[in-house]
């Protein structure tokens, strides 16, 4: 333990109080450091990188990332002392009242305000009901020897579905084998599965739903899982809501939550928002409200918060107006990344912004083993003539060809990068983050009930709202957008 602490004090770097990096030019020393870390019960991984200075010095460096409870490491340098690890998830005993409507070929599911799915009463951890439900249902189905196909409308949602179920999942487009010539799966070539499960169905457009339903063959069951209170699809239609409203498809509603643990602001207030009630804005252990009178003050407070808590994910309703993503990303970048003020620092231009080493970015395509919505931090930017090379470490990307989520993006593969200090709620739908800040700006007229509900339910631990009480009240007063005249309800009901 003392040896490990000495190495950390010498060449270690503590990030955010709980993550440790050790860098050495000696591969043997780095491997020994990794061995000692693992012998102490810590998780440790090593990667190498070529780095050179403008004077020609440098070479291969070896970086060891260490995670786990580091608070007991007896380091002497204060800034290299880890924070005490704290449990972020409370174990809850949760039950639901489920009204069964029998069995059929199609199922629709809606959720309670806390976003949990369950088959019956059992113990779950915070925000993990969906995990237990899907895994339990799939275990039962597969125990019968039935073939299962899992998919979601977006790459990020599919990735999360795969993570929580422990089974492969794809986008709906990939499931249906889309190509520029059209869908390869359809009425004549149905999906080769006994059960098809679609997650985050509220994001499914009417055209994509039609293509999916065409590919469901005789004898195949379709299970639709989704929260109808979240944002409707960006593209036309709202098939999940229409299917439920038709009254012709069996619907299992999870309606009652029983908690015997610490209270959560999100659990208590998400349902109030959907019911058209203004949520409580009183701060507690899991929630803070920071009042601001206008867009300028919101930007100022958000920037200060990012400087103090760099792990916070900011969500805002719009891109351009008021405290939108464009202004917030530029202001936050200028405040937290000194490289953007260094005239000699290398950068790449992508989607109207300059990206430097140290920036938080989001990838917006499904390619190279990445999915639309993967977030990471730029580690290096190299520009030689017209050639652009950006090295990004993506969080939570499990890819055997890219140790610890490290991707080297070149030329055209750099274009999907965008700054991600602040994202729109639409972009972050289907994702979660431990610490989320939601912007409530009166300049954002698109701010409505569903958008606020979707935004506040993106956190898995702490939530903050920065803005005005009037903006929150106005958002709650704007009901969900139901003006989508697809006539799907009438067609299902046989009255069209």
N, C-alpha and C positions, 0 to 999 in steps of 0.2 A: 504493500500500500504506500509506504514512504517513497519507494523507488518510483512508482507511478506518479505520485504527487510531484516529485522532483522534475520528472520529464515534462509534466504539464506546466509547471512554473517556468521551465526553460523555453520550450518551443510550442506550448499549447495555446489555444485561443478559445475562450468561452463565449458563445453566442447566445444572447437573450437569457442567460442564466441557467440554461438547461441542456445545451448542445455543445459538444466539445470537438474541436478539430486539432490534430497534431500534424505538423508539416516538417518533413526532413528530406535532405538530399541523399541520405543513405537509405537504400532499400532495406538493408539488414536491420538497421535501427528502427525503421518504420514497422517492419514485420515483428520485431521483438516487442515494440510498444503495443501492437495489436494483440499479440499473444498475452501480454500481461493484463491488458484490459479485459480480454475474454476470461482469463483465469480468475478475475474478480467478479465474474458474473455479469459483465457489461456487454452490450452488443457493439461490435467493432468491425469496420469494413475499410479496405484500402483501395485507392485508385492512384494512378500516376498521371502527370501532366507535363508537357514541354513548355517551358517559359524562358524568354530571353529578354534582356534589357536592351536599350538603345545603344549601349556601349559594346554589346556583343557577349556579355556575361550571361550565365544561366545554364540551363540544361534540363534534366528530368528531375522533377520533384515528386515526392510521395506523400499523399495526404491520407490520414486515418481519421475517419469519422466515428465518434463514440457516443452512444446514447444509453440511457438507463438512469438509475438514481445516483447522481454524482455528488450529492451533498455531503457524503461522508469522506470524500477524498480530502486529505489534510493539506491542501495547498496553502502556501504562505502569502502569495500575492493576492490582495483582496479582489482585484478585478477578474481573477481566475478561480474564484470560489463560486461553486454552483449554488443556485437557489434551492431551497428545500422543495422537493417534488410534492405536489399536492394532487389529490384525487379530484378529477374534474367531473366524474359521472356518479350520480347518486343512484343506488339500487332502489327501485320502486316496486311495490306490489300493485300491479295494474289489472283491472278487470273490465270487461265490456259487456254490454247487453247487445246481443245479436239477434235480429229478427230474421229467421230463415224463410226463404220464399221457394224452397224446393230446388230441384236440379234441372238444368237445361244445357244447351250447347254453348250459351253465352252467359258470362257473369259480369256484373259491374260492381265496383267497390267504391264507396266514399269513406272519408276519414273523419275522425273527431278533430278538434282544433289542435291537438298536440301532435298530429301526424303519425299516429301509431296504427299498425295493422295487427290484428290478432285473430287466431282461430278460436281460442277459448282462454279462460283465465290461467295465467302462469306468471312467474316472476320474470321481469325484463329490466334492462338498464335503460337509462335516459336515452331517448331517441333511437332505441334498437328494436322496437316492436316489429317493424317491417322485416328486419333480419330474421327473427324467430318465425314469423308467419310464413314468409316465402320458403325458408329452409324446411320448416315443418311440413308444409303442403307438398313441396317437391319430394321430400323423403317418402311421403305416403304414396305419391304417384309413381315414383321410380321403384318402390318396393313391389309394385304390381307388374313391373316389367314394361311400363309405358315409356315411350320416347318423348322427351321434353325439349322444347325450343324456347329460349329466353331472348327478349329484345326490348329496346326502348327507343323513343324518337331521336335522342341525341347520343353522341359518343360518350359524353360525360355521364349521362344517366345510365347508359349501358355498362360503363365501367364500374359505376357504383353498385349496380345490380349484381354484377359478377362478384364484386368484393364481398357483398353481404350474404350472398347465397352459396358462395364457394363453387359456382358452376359457370361455364362460359356463357357470355351474353354478347349480343351484337346490336348494332343499330337496326331499325326496321328496314332501312334501305339495303343494308348488307344481307339481312335475312331473306328479303325478297329478290336478292341478286340483281340490283338495279345496274343498268348500263346506259350509255347514251342512246342506245336503240330502244330502251324501254325496260319493263319488268320481265325478268326471265321466269319468275314464279307468278302464277295466276290461276285462272279457272281451269285451264287445261293441264297445268303443271303445278299442282298444289304442294304445299310444304310437307316434307316427309317427317311428320311428328304426330303423336297422339294428343299432346297437350301443348298449346302455345300460350305463353304468359307474356303480356306486354305491360311494362312498368311506366310510370309517369304518363299515363294515358291522357291526362289533361292537356299535354303538349302536342297531341296527335291532331293533325289537320284533317279536314274532310276528304281531301284527295288521297292522302297517305292511308287513311283509314279504309277508303274504298279499295285501294290496291291490296291492303292487308286482308280484308274480308274476302276478296276474290281468290286469295291463295289458301284459304281454309277449306280443306277437302271434307268430304262426307266422313263422319265418324270422328273428326278432330274437334277437340274442345278448346275454346278460346277463353282465357281469363284476362280481364282488363283490370289493372290495379292503378288507382290514381286518386288524387285529391281534387274534386271538382271545384273547390273554393280557391284554388291557385289560379294563376294567370292563364287565360285561354291561349290557344296556339297563335303564333305570329301570323301564320297563313290562314286562309279562310276556314270557317267552320268551328264547331265545338262538339264533336261527336260523342265524347264521354257524357257531357251534360245532356245532350239530346237523347242518347240511349236510355239514360236514367229517367228523364222526364217522360219518355214515351209510355212508361208503365207496362210495357210488353216484355221486358227482359228482367229476369230475376235479379234482385239487388240485395246484397248483404250490407247493411249499414252498421258501422261501429259507432255507437252513440253515447255511451256512458263511460267515464273514466273514474276509477277509485284510487286515490293516492293516500299513502300513509307515510310519506317522507317529506323532505323539505320542499317548500313551494317554489314554483318556477314562474317568473313573470310571463314567459311565452305561453305556458300551459294555461295560466289563468286569463290571459288577455287575448290570445289568438281567436278564441271563440267569440269574445265580445266584439272584436273587430268585424268578423264575418256577420254577426247579428246586427251590425249597424250601431254599436255602442262605442263611445270614445273610450279607449283603453286608459288605465291608470298610468299617469306619468310620474308617479312618486318613485324615487330611486330606492333600490334595495340591493341585496347582495349580488343579484344577477342582472340588474338593470340600472341604467343611468340615463336621465334626460338632461340635455344641455341646451337651454333656451338661447336662440339667436334671432335677432330682429330682421336680418336680411341676408342675401346671398353672400355679400362680402364677409360678414361676420361668420357665417357658416364655414366658408373656405378657411378663414383664419383659425377657427377652432379645430377643424379637421386636420389641418397641417400641424398644429401644435400637438394634437393627439397622436398623429403618426410619428412624430419625432420622439415622443415619450414611449409609445407602444407600437413598435414597427410591425408586429404580427397582426395588427387589426386589419380586417377587410372592410373597406368602405363600399356601400351600395347606394346608388342614387337612381332616381326614376328616369332621367334623360341624359343625352349626350352633351347638348350644346347650351341650353338655356340655364341661367343662374348657376348654381353649384352643380354643374353637370360633369360628366367624366372628363371631358376635354380640359376644362379649367382645373379641376381637382388634380388630375394626373400631372399636368404641367407644374402646378404650384407645389405639390408634394415632392415631385422629383427634384425641383430646385432647392427644396429645403433639406432633403435627406440624402441626396447623392451629390457630393462635391465634384464629381467628375464632369457633371454637365456644365460647370463653370470653368473647367480647365480647357484652355484653348488647344492644348496638345493631346487631349484625351481622344481615343478612337471612338467612333459611334457609327451606327447605321440608321438610316431613315426608313421607317416603315409605318404605314397607315397614318401619315401626317405628323409623326412625332420622332424625335431622336431617342435612340436607345443606347445606353452606356452600360459598361460593366457595373454591377451592383443594383441595377433596376429590377423591380418585380414585373414580370411579364406574363401574358396569357397566350396560349397557342390556339388558333382559331380554325384549324383544319383537322380532319381525321387522316393522318398519314405518318409514315416513319415510325409506327408504334406509339404515336401520340394521338390524343383525341381532342376534339374541339372543347376547350374549357380547362385543359391542363395548365396549371400555374407553376411558375418557377422563378429562379433568380439568375440573372445573367452573370456568369463568372469571368468571361473574357470576350472582347471584341477585337477582331483583327481585320483591317482593311488594307489590301495591297492592290493598287490600281482599281480595276473594276470588280475585283474578287472580294466577297464579304464572307467572313467566318465568325459565327457567334456561338459561344459555348454556354449552354443553359443547364442548370441543375433543377429538374422538375420534381415537385413534391409528390410523393405517393405513387410514382410511376414504377411499376414492377416489370422490368424488362431485362432478361438475361444478357442481352447484347449491350446494355447501357447500365453499367454499375452505378448504383445509387442515383439513378435517374439522370445521369449526365449525357447530354446530347450535343453533338457538334453540328450545327446547322450551317449550310453553305448556300449562298446565292439565292435562288428562287425559293428555297425552303425557309429563308429568313422572313419573307413577306407576311406569313400569317402571324407574326409576333406583334403584340400590342402591349402598351403599358397597362398594368393591372393593379396599381395602387387603389384606384376606384373603378368599379364596374357597374353596369346597369343591372337592375334587378332581373330583367329578362335574361341577360347573359349568365347570371349566377343561378337561375332556376334549375333545380335538380342537384345542386351542390350544397355542401355545408362547410362551416368554418367555426373554430372555437370562439372567436371574438369578432363580432360583426357590429358595424356602425351604420345606421340608416339615416340618410339625409331627408329631412322634411322641409322642403323649400317652397314657399308660396309662389315662386316663379314657375314651378312645374305644374302645369294644368293637367298633365296626364296622370298625376298622383291620385289614385282612387283606391277603393276598399281592397280589391283583390291584390293590387300591387303592394300595398302596405302589409297585408296578411302574408304574402309570399316572402317579402323582405324580412320580417321579424322572425319567421320560422326557418331562416337559413342558419341560425346559430345553434351550436351544440353546447354552449356554456354561457357566455356573457353577451349582452346586447346593449347598445347605446343608440339613442335617437338624438340627432343634432338638428335643430331647426325651431320652428314655431309651433305652439299649441294649435294655432289657427289652421296651419297646414295639415296637421294630423286630423283635426276635427273635420276639415273640408274633405280630406281623403275618405274618411269613414262615411261621410254623408253621401258620397258618390257611389251608388250601387254598382254591382258587377255589370259588365258590358254584355247584355243579352241580345243586342240588336244584330244577330247573325242569322239571316233568313235563308237557311239551307233547306227547310221543309222536311228535314230528316225525321223529326218527331211524327209528323203526319204520315210520312211514307212507312215508317215502322208500324204505326197504328192502323194503316190501311185506309186512311181517309184522304190521302193525296190524290 
